[in-house]
Amino acid sequence: MRFPSPLVPGRLIRRYKRFLADIELDNGKVLTAHCANPGSMMGCDLPGLEVRLSRSDRPGRKLPYTLELVRAGDTWIGVNTSRTNAVLEEALVSGLVPELVGFRRLRREVAYGSRSRVDFLLEFPGRLCFVEAKNVTLARGDTALFPDSVTSRGTRHLVDLAERARAGDRAVMFYLVNREDCHQLAPAVAIDPVYAQTLAKAVRAGVQILAYRALVAPEGIRVSAPVKFVQHSAER
C-alpha cells in the first residue's frame, strides 16, 4: 500500500485525548493531527519522536492531518490502525500470504457472531474462512506484543472466531506487526490477561494464528515476512 501523496514530516509534541496529537512541523508550525489508533500507543507516544503525517483535503474535515508513522530509533512504525485492512487486502490479492491463497471471493466487513464484523470473509471451495486483522506496534526487544491496552472488543473477536472454528469454518487471527525490528509475536499477558487467556482458548478451539511483519517506510507499507507466534501460558 503506497500513500497517495508524500507524507509531511514533523516531531511529536504530545498525544492526548486518545485521538489527538500535537505535532511540530519542520518549518516550526504546530498543528493538531487526528490519531487513528484506539490503543495506548505505548512506546510510540514519546515527545520528540520523528513522525510522518498524511493530509486530506476532504471538505468538512475538522483535522486535515492524520498521524501515520512514528520513528523509534531506526524503525518506522505504522500507527494508523485504519490502514491495516488495506495493507492486508493488498497482500491477500497479491498472494503474499501463502496460508491464504486460492480463495474465489473476498468480502469485507461481514456481520457475524455477537455484534462483530469480520474484517475479511474469504470464500474457498467448499469452505468459508473468517479473517480478523490486528495492528501491532508494541515491542519488547525483538518481540512484538498485542494488545498495548485492555481490549474488550478484541476479546469479543476471539470468542466469535472460536465459535466459527467450532462450527467447522476456518477462522484466522492475523496480526500485522507494523514495524521491522521484531522476529516473534506474543500476547501481552501483563497488559490484558483476559485477552491472553481468551487467545489461548481460541487456539485450542481451532483458530489459526498468523503473524506477519510489515515493511514500513514513508512511501508506503506492505506485508513482508512471517514471524513466529509464541503462545506464552496465560492461564493460571
N, C-alpha and C positions, 0 to 999 in steps of 0.2 A: 504494500500500500504506500503510494507516494503521496506526500502532502501536495494539495492542489496549487499552492503558491509558497514562495520562500517564507520560512519561519522568521519571526522577529526575535533578536537576541536581547537578553536582559539579565538582571540579577534579582533573586527573590528577597523581598524585604520581610514579608510575613504571609502566612496562610491562616485564615481565620473564618469563623462562622461557617466552617466546613466547605463552602463552595466559593469562597472569595480568596484572592491572593493579590497582594500589593507587589508590584514589580517596578524596578528602576531600569529603564531602557539605557542603552549605551550612550545615548545623547543626553542623559541626565533627567529626562522626563519620567515622572512617576505616574503609573496608572493602575487601575484595579482590573484584574482579569477574572474570568469565570474559571473555576476549578472543578472540572467534571470528574470528581473522584469522591465516593461516599466513605472511603476508609480513612484511617488516621494519617496515611502517607508517612508513617514512621521512617525516619532516615532520609526522607525526600523533602522535608519541610524546614530545613535549617536555613536561617537567614544568611544571605551571601552566596548561596548556590547559584551557579550559572543555569539559566533556563532558556527555553525557546517557546514562543507564543505563535498561535495562528490567529488570523484576523478574518472576521466575517463581515460582509457588507450588507447582510440581510436587513431589510427595513424593519424598524421597530425593535430591534435587539438592543437591550439596555447596555450590555457589556460586549463590545465588538471583539475583544481579545479573549482567547482561551489558552490556559496553560497546557502545553503538550508534553514537553520534555524537561527533565531535571538532570543535571550532571553531578554525579557524586564521584569524586576522584577522576578517573579516566573513563568512567562508564556513563553513557546516556541511558536514562530510564524513561520509559513511556508511562506517564501517569494519567493520561486521559482515558478513563475506562470506556468511554463511548466509542473509542476506536477499536476496541478488542475484537468485536464481531466482524468488522470489515477486514481486519488483518487475517483472522481465521478463515473467513469465507473465501478470500483470495487464495489462501493456501489449499483449501479443500478443492476448489475448482481447478487449481493448477496441479493437483495431485502431489502436493508437498508433504502430506501426512499419509504415509503408506498404510497405516492401520485403518484409514477411512477412504479408500479408493474403491471405485466400482459402483457407486450409487447411481440410480437412474434419475432421481429428482431431489432437489434441495428446497426445503421450505423454511422460512424464518419466523420466529416469534409465534409458535403454535401453542395454543392453550392446552394444558393437561394438568393432571394432579390437583393438589389443593391450592388453587389460586395462583398457579405458576404458568409461565410461558417459557417453553424450552427455546433456547437460542436457535438451534437448528434441528430440523427433523429430516433425516436422510432416509430415502426410500431405496432399500436394496431389494434384489429379487427375493421375494418371499419373507422379508423381514424389515421391520422399522428400526431405525437407530436414532435415539434421542441424545442430543449432544448439548451439554451445558458448558459455557466458557467462562473462565475467571481470569482476571488480570492480576499478575503477581509482581509486586515491586519491592517487597521487604526482603532483606538478605542478612544473614549472619555468616560471615566468612564466605565460603563458596556455596552455601546452602540457601536456597530461596524458601521463604516461609509464607504460608497462607492460612488464615487471613491476617491482616495487620490491625484488625479491631474486631470486636464481637459482631457477628453477622447472623441474625436470626433468619434473614432471607436466604442466605447461603445454606444454612442448615436445612431449611424447608426444601430447597432444591435437591439436596442429597436424599432426603426422605422420598421425594417424588420420583427421583431416578431409581431408587431402590425398589419402589413399587413396580415400575415398568420392567426392571430386570426380573423380578419375581414372576411377572405376568408372561415372561418369555420374549420380551423385546430386548434389543441391545440398548444399553444405557452407558453413556460415556461422560465422564467429567474431564474436561480439557482445561489444563492450566497453562496459560501463556506467560512464561517468565519473561517479562518485558525489560530485560537487561541482559548483558552478555557475559557477566562475570560469575555466573552460578552454574554449577555442574550437577546439582541434585535439588530435589524439592521435597519438603516435609511439611506436615501440618504444624501450625503454630499452637502447640498444646497449651503453653503458658498464657497465651493471649485469649484463646477461646476453646476451653476444654470440651465444651458441649459440641462444637463443630468437629473437633478432632475425634471425639467418641462416635459421632454420627457418621463421619467419614469411614471409620473402621468398620462399622456395621454395614454401610453401603457396599464396601468392598466384599465383605462376606456374602452379601446378597447377590453379588454378581456385577456390580457397577465397575466398569473398566476405567482405570485412571491413565490419562495421557498427559505428559508434561513436555512442553517444547520451549526451548529458548528462542528469543527473537533477536534479530539483528536490528539495532536501533541507531538511527542517525538523523540529523536534521533534515535529510532529504526524504526519509520515509522509514517504515517499519515493515519487516517481513519475517515470517516463520523461518527458523534456521535448522536446528537440530534437536533431537530428543534429549531430555535429561532424565536421570534416574529418579524414580519416586521412592522415597524412604518412608515407610509406614511405622513411625515410632509408636510404641504402646501408649494408647491414650486412655485405656480403661483401667480402673482400679480393681 
